[in-house]
Amino acid sequence: MARYLISFDRGWMQFPQEDLAAVAAAAHAVVQEAGEAGVLVFTGGIADDEPTTLVGVDGTVTDGPYPETKEMVGGFIVVDVPTRADAVAWAAKTAVACRCAQEVREFLPDPIVDALLAR
């Protein structure tokens, strides 16, 4: 099995504020389905209004509010599925629920991480 990150940019979600409860319920239903299917690894939304802290390789700390980029992850789900096609199918369900496009990226295989997660 392989782990895939399914994510969206915070600017991709465009719907009326009054639809937020319905979108959240639909997203939670997809997460529930992934959990019941045994493919859910982890999921979460990223707070837009929280300050960002960047830590450089030299230890330099720079406070936000945002890094020097216009693209920031707004939310994500990590699934552990047999094929990329399976990950794309979960991304499609997530896209419908969240009403925005989803990016699908595979995590690099890592036997050490696999062993840690198996514990």
C-alpha positions in Angstrom: 0.0 0.0 0.0 1.1 3.6 -0.5 0.2 6.8 1.4 -1.1 9.7 -0.6 -1.6 13.3 0.4 -4.9 14.7 -0.9 -4.9 18.5 -0.3 -6.3 21.8 -1.4 -5.1 25.4 -1.5 -6.9 27.6 1.0 -7.9 29.9 -1.9 -9.6 27.1 -3.8 -12.7 26.8 -1.6 -15.2 29.3 -2.9 -18.8 29.0 -1.7 -21.2 31.2 0.3 -20.6 31.4 4.0 -24.1 30.0 4.7 -23.0 26.7 3.0 -20.1 26.1 5.4 -22.1 23.8 7.7 -23.1 21.6 4.7 -19.6 21.5 3.3 -18.2 20.6 6.7 -20.8 17.8 7.1 -20.0 16.5 3.7 -16.2 16.5 4.4 -16.7 14.8 7.7 -18.8 12.1 5.9 -15.9 11.4 3.5 -13.5 11.2 6.5 -15.9 8.8 8.2 -16.1 6.7 5.1 -12.3 6.6 4.7 -12.0 5.6 8.4 -14.6 2.8 8.0 -12.8 1.6 4.8 -9.5 1.4 6.8 -7.6 3.8 4.5 -7.6 6.9 6.7 -4.2 7.8 8.1 -4.8 11.4 9.2 -6.7 14.5 8.2 -7.1 18.1 9.2 -7.8 21.7 8.2 -5.3 24.5 8.5 -6.3 27.6 10.3 -6.1 30.7 8.0 -5.9 33.3 10.7 -3.1 31.8 12.8 0.4 33.3 12.4 2.9 31.2 10.5 6.4 30.7 11.9 9.2 29.8 9.5 12.4 28.2 10.8 15.4 28.4 8.5 18.2 25.8 8.2 20.4 28.1 10.3 17.8 28.2 13.0 16.6 31.7 12.1 12.9 32.2 13.1 10.7 34.5 11.1 7.2 35.2 12.2 4.3 35.3 9.7 1.6 36.1 9.2 2.3 34.0 6.1 5.4 32.7 4.3 6.5 34.3 1.1 4.0 32.4 -1.0 0.5 32.9 -2.2 -0.3 29.2 -2.0 -0.9 27.6 1.4 -2.5 24.3 2.2 -6.1 24.8 3.5 -6.8 21.2 4.5 -5.7 17.7 3.7 -6.4 14.0 4.2 -3.8 11.3 4.1 -4.9 7.9 2.8 -3.1 4.5 2.6 -4.4 2.8 -0.5 -3.1 0.1 -3.0 -3.0 2.3 -6.1 -2.9 5.9 -7.3 -6.3 5.3 -8.9 -7.7 4.5 -5.4 -6.2 7.8 -4.1 -7.7 9.7 -7.1 -11.1 8.1 -6.3 -10.8 9.4 -2.7 -9.7 12.8 -4.0 -12.8 12.9 -6.2 -15.0 12.2 -3.1 -13.2 14.9 -1.2 -13.5 17.4 -4.1 -17.3 17.0 -4.2 -17.6 17.3 -0.4 -15.3 20.3 -0.1 -16.5 21.9 -3.4 -13.0 22.5 -4.6 -10.2 20.7 -6.6 -7.9 18.4 -4.8 -4.2 17.7 -5.4 -3.0 14.1 -5.1 0.7 13.4 -4.2 2.3 10.2 -3.2 4.5 10.1 -0.1 7.9 8.5 -0.8 8.2 5.0 0.5 10.2 4.8 3.8 10.6 1.4 5.6 11.5 3.2 8.8 8.3 5.3 8.8 6.3 2.2 7.8 7.7 0.4 10.9 6.9 3.3 13.2 3.4 3.5 11.9 2.9 -0.3 12.2 3.5 0.0 16.0 
